[in-house]
Amino acid sequence: MTPAVRAVRAAGVAFDLLEYAHDPSAKSFGLEAASALGLDPGVVFKTLVAEVDGGQLVVALVPADRELDLKGLAAACAVKSAAMAPVSAAERATGYVAGGISPFGQRRPLPVIADASLATHARVCVSAGRRGLQVALAASDLVRLCHARLAPLTREPR
């Protein structure tokens, strides 16, 4: 059981664990999860770690079929700039490996900003703390458990 699953279970909210066989050659973990589980990629949210204003780490939750708009993230954080965090920094801060980073049960809880589209779904999926494992729960529970703020964070993939 991952720290993410323990955190969601301890919160006492209804959730389902969805497991699939992870393909090590997958390029997009979120799209892989959606495809393997037969889900709309718009309800599978990938957990991305970014640096704002050159150092503070934040989590951005965005649908698997969209790209993070770093300018939108910077605006949501009321800072001048945002960039993707180095993988090593993201893994060190969260305690998870890339592709399995969850917004729950992080080693050092980071601020969470979720794309505003999350509010349009009754139920969503996020990583449960390892590749090949997703947690499905009410979008409102995700926001509440992560103390997430909603903001427009995405753009169409290039």
N, C-alpha and C positions, 0 to 999 in steps of 0.2 A: 504494500500500500504506500503510495507516494504522500509527501507532505500536503500536496494539493487536495488529495482525496480525504485525508484526515481533517483538513481545515473545513472543507465543505460539509463533511459528515458532522463535525463538532458544531457547526452553525445550525444544524437541525432543519435544513431546507430539503425539499424533495429534489432528487437528482437521479440521473442514470449514468452509468459508466458504459461507454461504447468503445470496444476494442477492435482493432484491425491489424492485419499483418503489415508492418512498416516495410517499405521498399527502400533500402539504403541508397539507391541511386535516384530517389525522388528529389526534384529540384525545388518544389514548393510544398512544404509540409501541410499547409492549410488545404490546398487543392487536393493533395493526396488523401487527406482525411475525408474531405467531402465526397470524393469519388468512391473511395473504399467503403464508406458507410451509406452511400446512396442518398446523400443530403444535398440540398441546395447550398452552393458555396457562399451564398449571402447570409446564411445563418451560422456558418462556421467562422469564428473569429480567431485570427492569428494574433499571437502575443508578441509584439515587437518592442525591443528596448532601445530607447534613443537617449541622446545627451542633449540637454538644452543649455544654452548660454555657456557652452564649453566645459561642462562637467557634471551637472546634476542629472542623474538618471531618472527617466520616467518610462512607464509602460503605455504603449498605444495599442488598443484593441481595434483591429480593422477586419472587415469581411475578407475571406480568403480570395475572393475574385476581384479585389480592389487593391490599389497601391496606396501606401501612406504618403500623404502630402505633407512634407516637412514644414512648409510655410504655414499650413493650417495648424500643425502641431505647435509651432512656435507661437502663433497667434493665440491658441487655446491656453498656452502656458504664460502668456503675456511677457514673452521674451523676444529677443531679436533674432535668434537663430536656433535651429535644431538640426541634428545629424544622427544617423544611425550609430549606436554605440558599438565599439569593438566587441566581437563575439566573446572574447575572454572576459571583458568587463561585465557583460550581461550575465554570463554564466557564474562569475564570482559573486555578483550581487544577489542573484536570485537563488543560487544553489541548484539550478537545473541546466541541462545541456540544451544547446540550440536545437530547435525543432521540438522540444519538449518543455519549453518555458511556459509556466502557468501563471495567471494573475493571482492564484491562491497559494498560500503556504510558502511564500518566498523567504529565503534566509533573512533578507533585509527588505521588508515591505516597501515597495516603490509606489509613488503616486500613479494612479491609473486614469487615463483619459480614453474614453471609448468613442468610436465614431457614432454620430447621432443616429445613424440607421439602426443601431441596436434597439432603440426604443420602438421601432416599427414591428418587432418580432416578439411573439409571446415566449418563445423558447429558443435558446441559442446553445452553441457548443464552443468550448475552449479546451485547450490542452489540459489534461489531468496530471501533468508533471512528468510525462515520458512520451517518447515517440510511439505512436500506435495506440494511444489511449486518450480519449476525449471525455469530458464531463458535459452532459446536457442538463440544463436547468433553466428556470424562468429568467428572462432577461432582467426583470426587476430584482430578482435575488442576486444576480451577478453584480448589478450596479450597487446594491446595498452592501454586499459582502466585501467588495473591493473599494468601497467609498469612491466609486468612479464618477468622474464628471463627463458629461456628453458634449461633444463638439464636432463640427464637420472636419473630418480628418483624411478623407480619401479623394482619389482621382481615378479615372479609368486607367487600366494597365496600358503600357506602351507597346 
